Amino acid sequence: MKVLKNIEQKKIATNSSLDKILGGGIEKGNITQIYGPPGSGKTNITLMLAVQVVKNGKKAIYIDTEGGISIDRIKQIAKDGFENVANNIIVFEPHSFQEQEDDLKTIGSFLNSKSDEIDLIVLDSAVALYRLNESKSPILNKELGKQMGLLSTFSRKYDLAVLITNQIYSAFDGESNGNIRPVGGDILRYWSKVIIELERSEPAGQRIANLRRHRSMPEGINTKFKITDSGIC
């Protein structure tokens, strides 16, 4: 038997306008997916959240599949706290879809003994290495689902937040912005309990975050934000 007040969803605040549409921040205990075109702010959000987790006294695990993690950018966001942040973000850099799965298994073993130290796992991007395999075979799709299942298990078993970024078809395949489709389709949608779509907007530098799925907030609400030296605002 579970007492409702003991299973109330905990959240990690982003300290930005995103918290308004997320009901306070990124939820622990499930997977949050952020998707959008290149330059829409996906990696900036993940880095900002990882830095925030460390400032809160915990560690973050960051799986970088695109070589997008920038030490200089982390220095900008962390400011005087960079040394502490650098010592408490554990980075994995898989170079193939198989290595991505192997790293998740390694993380599982790590969490078995040190889960109390970790508050966040970032997978940026969930599909970059998956997309390198041009023929999306049923076996490959099954492996993607298996990886998402592992992340979901980690989030629930160890009460941590999982934040994954995703790419879109329109940015690569010439579709119009009105027909944006996240890569990974139903597989990533099934496992993601919270989904945010990002888009660029005018004036230059402005972005819009649209809430596409949430368990307690109304879908379709949005907020504007800008990328700044200190993260997003």
Backbone as JSON, one array per atom type, in Angstrom:
{
  "sequence": "MKVLKNIEQKKIATNSSLDKILGGGIEKGNITQIYGPPGSGKTNITLMLAVQVVKNGKKAIYIDTEGGISIDRIKQIAKDGFENVANNIIVFEPHSFQEQEDDLKTIGSFLNSKSDEIDLIVLDSAVALYRLNESKSPILNKELGKQMGLLSTFSRKYDLAVLITNQIYSAFDGESNGNIRPVGGDILRYWSKVIIELERSEPAGQRIANLRRHRSMPEGINTKFKITDSGIC",
  "N": [[0.85, -1.19, 0.0], [0.5, 2.25, -0.8], [1.08, 5.51, 0.44], [-0.43, 8.47, -0.51], [0.73, 11.02, -0.1], [3.34, 10.39, 0.18], [4.22, 9.68, -2.29], [4.17, 11.87, -3.8], [4.99, 13.84, -6.62], [8.29, 14.85, -7.05], [10.24, 17.7, -8.02], [12.74, 19.28, -10.11], [13.73, 22.47, -10.14], [14.1, 24.69, -12.88], [14.61, 27.29, -12.69], [13.71, 29.19, -14.5], [11.54, 30.49, -17.11], [10.45, 28.14, -18.0], [9.59, 26.67, -15.86], [7.05, 27.56, -15.37], [5.29, 26.33, -17.19], [5.71, 23.76, -16.54], [4.8, 23.24, -14.08], [6.48, 23.8, -11.98], [8.98, 22.6, -12.4], [11.38, 20.14, -13.7], [10.25, 16.87, -13.59], [10.97, 14.34, -11.17], [11.35, 10.79, -11.26], [10.37, 10.03, -13.7], [10.58, 10.18, -17.37], [11.47, 13.06, -19.14], [11.01, 14.56, -22.23], [12.59, 16.65, -24.58], [12.2, 18.21, -27.62], [13.14, 19.55, -30.86], [14.23, 21.86, -33.49], [17.69, 22.24, -34.67], [19.63, 24.47, -32.69], [17.57, 25.43, -31.15], [17.68, 25.41, -28.42], [17.91, 23.1, -26.89], [20.23, 21.68, -25.85], [21.3, 23.71, -24.26], [19.36, 23.92, -22.27], [19.6, 21.41, -21.02], [22.24, 21.52, -20.03], [22.06, 23.69, -18.3], [20.27, 22.67, -16.41], [21.74, 20.52, -15.39], [23.87, 21.87, -14.16], [22.4, 23.24, -12.22], [21.49, 21.11, -10.63], [23.89, 20.24, -9.46], [24.52, 22.52, -7.98], [22.54, 22.29, -6.16], [23.52, 20.37, -4.54], [23.78, 17.75, -5.42], [24.73, 15.13, -7.81], [25.08, 14.92, -11.41], [24.47, 12.86, -14.24], [25.67, 12.83, -17.48], [25.02, 12.02, -20.71], [26.55, 12.31, -23.63], [25.94, 12.26, -26.88], [26.5, 13.58, -29.19], [28.72, 15.12, -29.13], [28.27, 17.61, -28.12], [28.57, 18.85, -25.69], [29.88, 21.55, -24.02], [32.7, 22.78, -22.48], [33.38, 25.45, -22.1], [30.85, 26.62, -22.25], [29.63, 25.53, -19.99], [31.22, 26.72, -18.05], [30.41, 29.37, -18.37], [27.74, 29.23, -17.48], [27.98, 28.15, -14.9], [29.67, 29.89, -13.6], [31.41, 31.2, -10.84], [31.24, 28.8, -9.57], [32.32, 26.77, -11.09], [34.4, 24.8, -10.79], [33.44, 23.05, -8.8], [31.12, 22.19, -10.1], [32.21, 20.92, -12.37], [33.42, 18.73, -11.19], [31.3, 17.21, -10.44], [29.61, 16.46, -12.47], [29.09, 13.72, -14.32], [30.36, 12.46, -17.19], [29.5, 10.7, -20.13], [30.5, 9.51, -23.31], [29.39, 8.05, -25.79], [30.08, 6.44, -28.96], [28.69, 4.95, -30.72], [25.53, 3.3, -31.33], [25.41, 0.92, -29.95], [27.41, 1.34, -28.02], [26.13, 3.31, -26.61], [24.08, 1.87, -25.38], [25.67, 0.16, -23.83], [26.83, 2.02, -22.09], [24.59, 2.81, -20.64], [24.08, 0.48, -19.2], [26.36, 0.43, -17.62], [25.9, 2.71, -16.12], [23.66, 1.84, -14.73], [24.82, -0.08, -13.02], [26.43, 1.61, -11.52], [24.52, 3.18, -10.23], [23.42, 1.35, -8.51], [25.01, 1.36, -6.26], [25.51, 4.01, -5.65], [23.25, 5.62, -5.81], [22.06, 7.53, -4.19], [23.52, 9.78, -4.55], [22.94, 10.86, -6.99], [20.86, 12.96, -8.96], [19.96, 13.47, -11.47], [19.78, 12.32, -14.84], [20.96, 12.94, -18.01], [20.31, 12.51, -21.44], [21.63, 13.35, -24.29], [21.97, 13.48, -27.58], [19.0, 11.44, -27.61], [18.65, 10.05, -29.96], [20.65, 10.47, -31.84], [22.75, 8.66, -32.47], [21.24, 6.49, -33.09], [20.02, 7.34, -35.43], [22.07, 7.19, -37.22], [22.02, 4.68, -38.22], [20.76, 3.81, -41.06], [18.75, 2.04, -41.98], [15.98, 1.52, -40.3], [15.54, -0.98, -38.59], [13.34, -3.53, -37.22], [14.68, -4.71, -35.08], [16.48, -2.74, -34.28], [14.72, -0.73, -33.47], [13.58, -2.06, -31.34], [15.77, -2.15, -29.63], [16.08, 0.58, -29.08], [13.73, 1.04, -27.65], [14.3, -0.61, -25.48], [16.44, 0.72, -24.29], [15.18, 3.1, -23.5], [13.42, 2.0, -21.68], [15.19, 1.15, -19.69], [16.1, 3.65, -18.76], [13.71, 4.68, -17.77], [13.22, 2.89, -15.71], [15.43, 3.44, -14.05], [14.76, 6.07, -13.29], [12.43, 5.75, -11.75], [13.09, 3.77, -9.83], [15.27, 4.86, -8.48], [14.48, 7.4, -7.87], [15.01, 9.76, -9.49], [15.49, 12.39, -11.93], [15.05, 12.09, -15.43], [16.2, 13.44, -18.36], [15.76, 13.75, -21.73], [16.92, 14.65, -24.98], [15.67, 15.28, -28.26], [15.62, 14.93, -31.82], [14.19, 16.35, -34.87], [12.21, 15.45, -37.73], [11.62, 17.34, -39.69], [13.71, 19.14, -39.7], [15.71, 17.78, -40.95], [14.73, 16.41, -43.12], [13.38, 18.06, -44.84], [10.71, 18.71, -44.34], [7.84, 20.79, -43.72], [7.53, 23.36, -41.16], [5.09, 23.11, -40.07], [4.6, 20.46, -39.92], [6.11, 19.08, -38.03], [7.89, 16.33, -36.83], [8.92, 14.33, -34.22], [11.93, 12.4, -34.04], [12.12, 8.86, -33.63], [9.52, 8.47, -33.04], [6.65, 6.7, -31.97], [7.97, 5.21, -30.07], [9.68, 6.79, -28.39], [7.75, 8.56, -27.55], [6.01, 6.95, -26.09], [7.51, 6.3, -23.79], [8.06, 8.76, -22.67], [6.86, 10.81, -20.26], [6.52, 13.48, -19.94], [6.53, 15.96, -22.39], [8.15, 18.36, -24.35], [8.06, 20.73, -26.87], [10.31, 22.66, -28.72], [10.78, 25.78, -30.38], [12.17, 28.15, -32.67], [11.84, 31.73, -32.67], [10.65, 35.05, -33.52], [11.47, 38.18, -31.93], [14.9, 37.85, -33.14], [16.76, 35.33, -31.52], [14.89, 34.69, -29.65], [13.01, 32.04, -28.18], [10.4, 29.53, -28.16], [8.72, 27.49, -25.9], [6.68, 24.75, -26.05], [4.22, 22.93, -24.4], [3.61, 19.61, -24.85], [2.87, 17.22, -23.7], [1.8, 16.23, -20.5], [1.3, 15.19, -17.14], [-0.16, 16.62, -15.28], [-0.36, 19.28, -15.98], [-1.98, 21.56, -18.29], [-2.05, 20.55, -21.67], [-0.55, 22.16, -24.48], [-0.08, 24.7, -23.53], [2.3, 27.41, -23.43], [5.55, 29.03, -23.27], [7.83, 31.79, -23.5], [11.34, 32.16, -24.03], [14.8, 33.17, -23.69], [18.14, 32.49, -24.78], [20.91, 33.01, -22.81], [24.09, 34.29, -21.53], [24.23, 33.19, -19.0], [22.64, 30.98, -19.11], [19.35, 30.23, -19.6], [16.62, 32.55, -19.89]],
  "CA": [[0.0, 0.0, 0.0], [1.25, 3.49, -0.86], [0.43, 6.71, 0.94], [-0.32, 9.44, -1.6], [1.64, 12.14, 0.18], [4.72, 9.89, 0.09], [4.59, 9.48, -3.68], [4.0, 13.15, -4.5], [6.08, 14.01, -7.58], [9.28, 15.87, -6.76], [10.67, 18.38, -9.24], [13.97, 20.06, -10.08], [13.43, 23.75, -10.76], [15.06, 25.21, -13.86], [14.76, 28.72, -12.39], [13.44, 29.91, -15.74], [10.12, 30.51, -17.46], [9.99, 26.77, -18.24], [8.92, 26.16, -14.67], [5.63, 27.95, -15.4], [4.49, 25.35, -17.93], [6.0, 22.43, -16.0], [4.28, 23.13, -12.72], [7.53, 23.95, -10.98], [10.29, 22.1, -12.82], [11.5, 18.82, -14.32], [9.82, 15.86, -12.63], [11.74, 13.15, -10.85], [10.53, 9.59, -11.32], [9.98, 9.68, -15.06], [11.37, 10.74, -18.45], [11.01, 14.27, -19.83], [11.6, 14.68, -23.56], [12.59, 17.96, -25.23], [12.58, 18.08, -29.03], [13.08, 20.78, -31.64], [15.26, 21.98, -34.51], [19.0, 22.67, -34.19], [19.69, 25.84, -32.25], [16.35, 25.85, -30.44], [17.97, 25.54, -27.0], [17.82, 21.81, -26.19], [21.44, 21.41, -25.06], [21.42, 24.75, -23.24], [18.48, 23.57, -21.15], [20.16, 20.27, -20.29], [23.43, 21.96, -19.29], [21.61, 24.54, -17.21], [19.68, 21.83, -15.37], [22.83, 19.76, -14.77], [24.55, 22.8, -13.26], [21.5, 23.5, -11.1], [21.5, 19.93, -9.77], [25.12, 20.28, -8.67], [24.38, 23.61, -7.02], [21.62, 21.79, -5.12], [24.23, 19.42, -3.7], [23.76, 16.41, -5.99], [25.51, 14.91, -9.02], [24.33, 14.67, -12.64], [25.1, 12.03, -15.25], [25.4, 13.46, -18.78], [25.4, 11.16, -21.84], [26.7, 13.22, -24.77], [26.07, 11.43, -28.09], [26.76, 14.42, -30.36], [29.88, 15.99, -28.91], [27.72, 18.95, -27.97], [28.81, 19.42, -24.37], [30.94, 22.56, -24.13], [33.27, 23.19, -21.2], [33.27, 26.9, -22.02], [29.46, 26.96, -21.96], [29.39, 25.19, -18.58], [31.87, 27.77, -17.27], [29.54, 30.54, -18.41], [26.54, 29.01, -16.67], [28.35, 27.88, -13.5], [30.4, 31.05, -13.08], [32.43, 30.9, -9.83], [31.11, 27.43, -9.08], [32.65, 25.83, -12.16], [35.22, 23.67, -10.33], [32.54, 22.11, -8.13], [30.24, 21.62, -11.13], [33.0, 20.0, -13.2], [33.71, 17.53, -10.41], [30.07, 16.51, -10.08], [28.88, 16.04, -13.67], [29.75, 12.52, -14.84], [30.09, 12.51, -18.63], [29.71, 9.54, -21.0], [30.52, 9.93, -24.72], [29.32, 6.89, -26.69], [30.28, 6.75, -30.37], [27.81, 4.09, -31.5], [24.29, 2.98, -30.63], [25.75, -0.15, -29.03], [28.11, 1.95, -26.9], [25.11, 4.01, -25.82], [23.44, 0.86, -24.54], [26.67, -0.29, -22.85], [26.97, 3.07, -21.07], [23.41, 2.75, -19.77], [24.28, -0.64, -18.3], [27.37, 0.88, -16.67], [25.21, 3.64, -15.23], [22.83, 1.02, -13.85], [25.69, -0.66, -11.99], [26.86, 2.72, -10.67], [23.39, 3.6, -9.4], [23.18, 0.34, -7.48], [25.77, 1.65, -5.05], [25.64, 5.45, -5.38], [22.05, 6.3, -6.3], [21.72, 8.67, -3.34], [24.31, 10.94, -4.97], [22.52, 11.29, -8.33], [19.52, 13.51, -9.07], [19.6, 13.72, -12.87], [20.46, 11.71, -15.98], [20.67, 13.59, -19.29], [20.71, 11.82, -22.66], [21.63, 14.4, -25.31], [20.57, 13.27, -27.88], [18.61, 10.04, -27.5], [18.52, 9.39, -31.26], [21.72, 10.84, -32.77], [23.45, 7.45, -32.92], [20.18, 5.66, -33.68], [19.77, 7.84, -36.78], [23.18, 6.81, -38.09], [21.63, 3.42, -38.83], [19.76, 4.26, -42.03], [17.61, 1.12, -42.03], [15.41, 1.41, -38.95], [15.03, -2.34, -38.52], [12.6, -3.84, -35.98], [15.64, -5.0, -34.01], [17.0, -1.46, -33.81], [13.64, -0.08, -32.74], [13.46, -2.77, -30.08], [16.88, -1.72, -28.78], [15.77, 1.93, -28.61], [12.74, 0.87, -26.6], [14.97, -1.21, -24.33], [17.21, 1.78, -23.64], [14.24, 3.99, -22.81], [12.92, 1.25, -20.54], [16.21, 1.23, -18.64], [16.08, 4.99, -18.18], [12.49, 4.8, -17.0], [13.44, 2.12, -14.48], [16.34, 4.22, -13.2], [14.07, 7.24, -12.74], [11.47, 5.34, -10.72], [13.74, 3.0, -8.78], [16.21, 5.68, -7.71], [13.86, 8.71, -7.65], [15.79, 10.81, -10.14], [14.92, 12.92, -13.16], [15.71, 11.75, -16.69], [15.89, 14.43, -19.39], [16.32, 13.36, -23.01], [16.65, 15.55, -26.09], [15.3, 14.55, -29.47], [15.68, 15.68, -33.06], [12.94, 16.35, -35.62], [12.33, 15.09, -39.13], [11.54, 18.48, -40.58], [15.01, 19.8, -39.77], [16.64, 16.98, -41.73], [14.11, 15.81, -44.29], [12.73, 19.05, -45.68], [9.3, 18.91, -44.07], [7.52, 22.14, -43.25], [7.45, 23.49, -39.71], [3.76, 22.72, -39.63], [4.52, 19.0, -39.84], [7.26, 18.61, -37.27], [7.73, 15.0, -36.23], [10.12, 13.92, -33.49], [12.53, 11.12, -34.39], [11.82, 7.85, -32.62], [8.08, 8.25, -33.11], [5.87, 6.19, -30.85], [8.83, 4.61, -29.04], [10.05, 7.82, -27.41], [6.52, 9.14, -26.99], [5.47, 6.02, -25.1], [8.28, 6.32, -22.56], [8.18, 10.14, -22.16], [5.64, 11.24, -19.57], [6.44, 14.92, -20.19], [7.12, 16.26, -23.7], [8.21, 19.79, -24.66], [8.54, 21.08, -28.21], [10.94, 23.98, -28.8], [10.85, 26.38, -31.7], [12.74, 29.49, -32.74], [10.81, 32.74, -32.89], [11.09, 36.44, -33.65], [12.71, 38.65, -32.55], [16.03, 36.91, -33.17], [17.23, 34.9, -30.2], [13.78, 34.24, -28.81], [12.5, 30.68, -28.38], [9.12, 29.21, -27.55], [8.59, 26.12, -25.4], [5.29, 24.31, -26.08], [4.01, 21.7, -23.64], [2.86, 18.67, -25.67], [2.34, 16.16, -22.84], [2.09, 16.38, -19.08], [0.3, 14.46, -16.36], [-0.97, 17.48, -14.42], [-0.49, 20.61, -16.57], [-2.73, 21.5, -19.54], [-1.25, 20.47, -22.88], [-0.73, 23.26, -25.4], [0.41, 25.97, -22.98], [3.67, 27.68, -23.86], [6.25, 30.16, -22.67], [8.95, 32.27, -24.29], [12.6, 32.29, -23.29], [15.98, 33.52, -24.47], [19.41, 31.92, -24.34], [21.82, 34.07, -22.36], [25.38, 33.8, -21.06], [24.07, 32.44, -17.75], [21.72, 29.85, -19.3], [18.17, 30.74, -20.3], [15.85, 33.44, -19.03]],
  "C": [[0.89, 1.24, 0.0], [0.43, 4.65, -0.31], [0.65, 7.81, -0.08], [0.68, 10.54, -1.32], [3.1, 11.7, 0.08], [5.17, 9.67, -1.35], [4.34, 10.74, -4.51], [5.23, 13.41, -5.37], [7.01, 15.14, -7.16], [9.78, 16.45, -8.07], [11.98, 19.12, -9.02], [13.69, 21.36, -10.83], [14.52, 24.15, -11.75], [15.38, 26.67, -13.59], [14.64, 29.57, -13.64], [11.94, 29.88, -16.01], [9.58, 29.12, -17.76], [9.22, 26.22, -17.05], [7.43, 26.49, -14.67], [4.78, 26.9, -16.1], [4.7, 23.94, -17.41], [5.49, 22.25, -14.58], [5.36, 23.16, -11.67], [8.9, 23.42, -11.37], [10.22, 20.73, -13.47], [11.19, 17.75, -13.28], [10.86, 14.77, -12.42], [10.8, 11.95, -10.93], [10.01, 9.24, -12.69], [10.88, 10.37, -16.09], [10.7, 11.99, -19.01], [11.76, 14.37, -21.15], [11.48, 16.12, -24.07], [13.01, 17.76, -26.68], [12.42, 19.41, -29.75], [14.21, 20.84, -32.63], [16.61, 22.37, -33.91], [18.96, 24.15, -33.78], [18.48, 26.33, -31.49], [16.54, 25.9, -28.92], [17.99, 24.24, -26.21], [19.03, 21.58, -25.27], [21.63, 22.46, -23.98], [20.55, 24.44, -22.03], [19.06, 22.42, -20.34], [21.37, 20.67, -19.47], [23.03, 22.81, -18.1], [21.04, 23.7, -16.07], [20.76, 21.02, -14.65], [23.6, 20.63, -13.78], [23.7, 23.07, -12.02], [21.48, 22.34, -10.11], [22.74, 19.92, -8.87], [25.05, 21.38, -7.62], [23.46, 23.22, -5.87], [22.25, 20.72, -4.25], [24.24, 17.99, -4.19], [24.67, 16.32, -7.21], [24.57, 14.68, -10.21], [25.15, 13.77, -13.55], [24.69, 12.57, -16.62], [25.93, 12.55, -19.88], [25.37, 12.03, -23.09], [26.95, 12.4, -26.04], [26.46, 12.24, -29.32], [28.01, 15.28, -30.22], [29.46, 17.42, -28.67], [27.99, 19.59, -26.62], [30.04, 20.31, -24.43], [31.41, 22.97, -22.74], [33.13, 24.7, -21.03], [31.84, 27.32, -21.67], [29.12, 26.65, -20.5], [30.03, 26.24, -17.68], [31.02, 29.02, -17.22], [28.36, 30.4, -17.46], [26.89, 28.88, -15.19], [29.02, 29.05, -12.82], [31.44, 30.61, -12.04], [32.37, 29.47, -9.32], [31.55, 26.38, -10.07], [33.43, 24.6, -11.66], [34.35, 22.61, -9.65], [31.63, 21.42, -9.14], [30.99, 20.58, -11.95], [33.28, 18.69, -12.49], [32.47, 16.68, -10.13], [29.13, 16.26, -11.25], [29.68, 14.9, -14.29], [29.36, 12.37, -16.31], [30.43, 11.18, -19.3], [29.62, 10.03, -22.44], [30.52, 8.71, -25.65], [29.47, 7.32, -28.15], [29.48, 5.84, -31.3], [26.58, 3.8, -30.67], [24.52, 1.86, -29.62], [26.48, 0.4, -27.8], [27.14, 2.72, -25.99], [24.41, 3.05, -24.88], [24.41, 0.37, -23.46], [26.83, 0.74, -21.72], [25.78, 3.07, -20.12], [23.53, 1.6, -18.77], [25.31, -0.29, -17.23], [26.75, 1.81, -15.64], [24.32, 2.88, -14.25], [23.62, 0.42, -12.71], [26.14, 0.41, -11.0], [25.74, 3.13, -9.71], [23.08, 2.59, -8.3], [23.86, 0.67, -6.16], [25.79, 3.13, -4.69], [24.42, 6.25, -5.82], [21.7, 7.53, -5.48], [22.47, 9.93, -3.72], [23.76, 11.59, -6.24], [21.09, 11.82, -8.31], [19.04, 13.63, -10.52], [20.44, 12.87, -13.82], [20.0, 12.46, -17.23], [21.15, 12.7, -20.42], [20.54, 12.8, -23.82], [22.52, 13.97, -26.49], [20.27, 11.78, -27.83], [18.72, 9.31, -28.83], [19.64, 9.7, -32.24], [22.42, 9.6, -33.33], [22.47, 6.45, -33.54], [19.96, 6.05, -35.13], [20.89, 7.47, -37.74], [22.9, 5.48, -38.79], [20.46, 3.69, -39.77], [18.55, 3.34, -42.09], [17.1, 0.9, -40.62], [14.74, 0.03, -38.81], [14.23, -2.54, -37.24], [13.53, -4.11, -34.8], [16.16, -3.71, -33.41], [15.95, -0.71, -33.0], [13.43, -0.74, -31.37], [14.55, -2.35, -29.11], [16.64, -0.3, -28.24], [14.76, 1.86, -27.48], [13.34, 0.3, -25.33], [15.76, -0.15, -23.56], [16.3, 2.74, -22.88], [13.64, 3.31, -21.58], [13.9, 1.27, -19.38], [16.18, 2.59, -17.95], [14.84, 5.21, -17.32], [12.62, 4.06, -15.67], [14.35, 2.87, -13.52], [15.59, 5.36, -12.52], [13.14, 6.86, -11.59], [12.15, 4.66, -9.53], [14.6, 3.87, -7.87], [15.72, 7.11, -7.5], [14.73, 9.84, -8.21], [15.09, 11.25, -11.41], [15.73, 12.44, -14.36], [15.24, 12.76, -17.74], [16.57, 14.0, -20.69], [16.0, 14.44, -24.04], [16.43, 14.72, -27.35], [15.36, 15.49, -30.67], [14.33, 15.6, -33.77], [13.21, 16.01, -37.08], [12.39, 16.31, -40.02], [12.89, 19.17, -40.74], [15.97, 19.06, -40.68], [16.05, 16.54, -43.07], [13.26, 16.76, -45.11], [11.25, 19.22, -45.45], [9.06, 20.33, -43.57], [7.41, 22.16, -41.74], [6.08, 23.08, -39.19], [3.6, 21.23, -39.48], [5.73, 18.42, -39.1], [6.95, 17.26, -36.64], [9.02, 14.63, -35.5], [10.63, 12.57, -34.01], [12.2, 10.12, -33.28], [10.35, 7.58, -32.47], [7.44, 7.77, -31.83], [6.74, 5.62, -29.73], [9.17, 5.63, -27.97], [8.82, 8.44, -26.78], [5.96, 8.24, -25.89], [6.18, 6.18, -23.75], [8.36, 7.71, -21.93], [6.86, 10.59, -21.54], [5.43, 12.75, -19.68], [7.17, 15.2, -21.5], [7.02, 17.76, -23.97], [8.75, 19.96, -26.08], [9.11, 22.49, -28.19], [10.89, 24.48, -30.23], [11.51, 27.76, -31.6], [11.65, 30.49, -33.1], [11.46, 34.1, -33.09], [10.69, 37.2, -32.38], [13.84, 37.63, -32.42], [16.51, 36.6, -31.76], [16.13, 34.42, -29.28], [13.35, 32.84, -29.18], [11.15, 30.52, -27.7], [9.14, 27.75, -27.13], [7.11, 25.78, -25.32], [5.15, 22.99, -25.33], [3.1, 20.77, -24.45], [2.3, 17.49, -24.87], [2.75, 16.45, -21.41], [0.97, 15.71, -18.3], [-0.6, 15.37, -15.54], [-1.14, 18.89, -14.96], [-1.23, 20.51, -17.9], [-1.82, 21.5, -20.77], [-1.57, 21.66, -23.8], [-0.28, 24.6, -24.85], [1.86, 26.16, -23.39], [4.26, 28.85, -23.11], [7.41, 30.55, -23.58], [10.19, 32.34, -23.42], [13.71, 32.69, -24.25], [17.2, 32.82, -23.89], [20.36, 33.05, -24.01], [23.14, 33.45, -21.91], [25.23, 32.91, -19.83], [23.1, 31.27, -17.88], [20.56, 30.25, -20.17], [17.39, 31.62, -19.35], [14.51, 33.71, -19.7]]
}
